[in-house]
Amino acid sequence: MDKSDCIQPHAGQLLGKIPLRLAFPHVVSTWRTKDPIEIGCGSTQLGSRPWLGRKGYFDDSMSDEDFMSEVDRIKSKHDI
C-alpha cells in the first residue's frame, strides 16, 4: 500500500484515510471532510474578521489600554 492508496479524490475534494473510510461505509461521517477545530467548536464566530467588516465578540468588551492596565495591576498584586 502506498500513498496513492490512502489519498484519493472524492466528491471534488482530496481526502485521506481511504482504507479506513472504506472499512466503515456504514458510519455517517465516513466521508466528512476535515475542518479546523475552531470551526467545529464554534469559536470561529468569536474572532474578528476585518476583511469582512465584522468585529469580534470581544472587541468591544475592553479597550487595549484598559486591558494592559489590568495586566499591570495583576502582575504588581501577585509579584509577577
N, C-alpha and C positions, 0 to 999 in steps of 0.2 A: 504494500500500500504506500503510495507516495502522496505528495501534496495535492495533486490534481484529483485524487480520490476523495479528499477531505474538503476541498473548497470548490464549489460549483455555482453557476448562476441558477437562480430560482425566482420566478416572478419578477424579473427585471433587476434583481439585486444579487450581488455576490455573497453567498453565505458559506460559512464554515461548519465543521462538525457534521458533515453529511452522513457518515456511518451511524452516528448517534441519532440523528434525525430520522434516518430510515429504520432504525431499530425500534423506534417508538412512534409509529404513524398514527396511533390512536390518541396520542396526547394532543390536546387542543393547541397548545403553544409550541408545537414542534417546529413550525416554520416561521415563528415570530422572529423579527429582526432584533438585533442588539441595540439598545438605546443607552445613552449615558445615564448614570444613576440619578442625576438630578432631574431628569425627565420623569422617571418612574416614581420618584418620591414627591414630586410637585414643587420642589424648591426653585425650579426654573422660574416660576411665577414671581418669586421674591426679588430677583435681581433686576437692576435697571437695564434698559435697552435703549441707550441714547440714539442709536441709529434708527430706531423705530419711533422715536419721540415719546417713549414710555419711561416713566420714573419707576424706581424700585419701591417695594413695600416699605423699606426702612429709610428711604431718602429724606422724608420729612419728619422723622421721629426725633432727630437730634442733629444740631449743626456740627461740623467738624471741629470748630473751636470749643464748643461745649464738651464734645467727646474727649478731646485732648486735655481739657481742664479736669475732667473727671478721672482720666487715666493718671494724670499727675497727682491728684488728690489721693487716689487709692495707693499709688506707689509710695507716697510720703507716709500715709497712715500705716501701711504694712511693712515699711522699711525695705522696699524692693529696689 
